[in-house]
Amino acid sequence: MIEGTGYLKFVKSKGHLYVYLHGRLQGEKSKKHLFKFGRSECALENLYCMREANRLPNELAKMGFTFDDLDQWILTIETKVTPTGKKINILE
């Protein structure tokens, strides 16, 4: 189960931008990548596919994430604004 909530993290590596769900599992002290959504150019499409299929990947469901979380991640990528109002710079 997740302690708090996970958030999207954008990591640039070898010229590509990757989107991860980042957070902390219950009982662990450090945050880490919990789930990989893929390259930024595919991540939004992958999230849409999850929603259209009406099925979360088992890893996300086991960690306690819901479709409300999925919708929030989609909104964050689309608007480039976090749920707390912070603007994010998603450049490739």
C-alpha positions as CSV (number, residue, x, y, z in Angstrom):
1,M,0.0,0.0,0.0
2,I,1.2,3.5,-0.7
3,E,2.1,5.9,2.0
4,G,0.7,9.3,0.9
5,T,0.3,9.7,-2.8
6,G,2.4,9.1,-5.8
7,Y,3.3,11.8,-8.3
8,L,4.7,12.0,-11.8
9,K,8.4,12.5,-12.2
10,F,10.0,13.4,-15.6
11,V,13.5,12.0,-16.1
12,K,15.7,12.8,-19.1
13,S,18.1,10.1,-20.1
14,K,20.1,9.6,-23.3
15,G,18.2,12.3,-25.1
16,H,14.7,11.0,-24.2
17,L,12.2,12.1,-21.6
18,Y,10.6,9.3,-19.5
19,V,7.6,9.5,-17.2
20,Y,7.5,7.6,-13.9
21,L,5.2,7.3,-11.0
22,H,7.4,8.3,-8.1
23,G,6.6,7.8,-4.4
24,R,7.2,5.7,-1.3
25,L,5.9,2.3,-0.3
26,Q,4.6,1.9,3.2
27,G,7.4,1.2,5.6
28,E,10.2,2.4,3.3
29,K,12.1,5.6,4.1
30,S,13.2,6.6,0.6
31,K,11.1,7.5,-2.5
32,K,11.6,5.6,-5.7
33,H,10.2,4.9,-9.1
34,L,7.0,2.9,-8.6
35,F,5.9,2.5,-12.2
36,K,7.2,3.4,-15.6
37,F,4.7,5.0,-18.1
38,G,7.3,5.1,-20.8
39,R,8.7,7.8,-23.0
40,S,6.9,11.1,-22.8
41,E,5.7,10.9,-26.3
42,C,3.9,7.6,-25.5
43,A,3.1,8.1,-21.8
44,L,-0.2,10.0,-22.3
45,E,-1.3,7.5,-24.8
46,N,-0.5,4.7,-22.4
47,L,-2.6,6.4,-19.7
48,Y,-5.5,6.8,-22.1
49,C,-5.3,3.1,-23.0
50,M,-5.5,2.2,-19.3
51,R,-8.6,4.3,-18.9
52,E,-10.3,3.1,-22.1
53,A,-9.7,-0.5,-21.1
54,N,-11.1,0.3,-17.7
55,R,-8.3,-1.7,-16.1
56,L,-5.3,-0.5,-14.1
57,P,-2.1,-2.5,-14.3
58,N,-1.9,-5.0,-11.4
59,E,1.1,-3.2,-9.9
60,L,-0.8,0.1,-9.6
61,A,-3.9,-1.6,-8.2
62,K,-1.8,-3.5,-5.6
63,M,-0.3,-0.2,-4.5
64,G,-3.7,1.2,-3.9
65,F,-4.0,3.6,-6.8
66,T,-7.4,4.2,-8.4
67,F,-8.9,5.6,-11.6
68,D,-9.1,9.0,-9.8
69,D,-5.3,8.9,-9.6
70,L,-5.1,7.9,-13.2
71,D,-7.3,10.9,-14.2
72,Q,-5.2,13.2,-12.2
73,W,-2.0,12.0,-13.9
74,I,-3.6,12.5,-17.3
75,L,-4.7,16.0,-16.3
76,T,-1.2,16.8,-15.0
77,I,0.4,15.9,-18.3
78,E,-2.2,17.6,-20.4
79,T,-2.2,20.9,-18.5
80,K,1.4,20.8,-17.3
81,V,0.3,21.8,-13.9
82,T,0.5,19.6,-10.8
83,P,-2.4,19.1,-8.4
84,T,-0.8,21.6,-6.0
85,G,-0.7,24.2,-8.8
86,K,3.0,24.0,-9.6
87,K,3.8,24.4,-13.3
88,I,6.0,21.7,-14.7
89,N,8.3,22.1,-17.7
90,I,8.0,19.0,-19.9
91,L,10.5,19.6,-22.7
92,E,12.0,16.9,-24.8
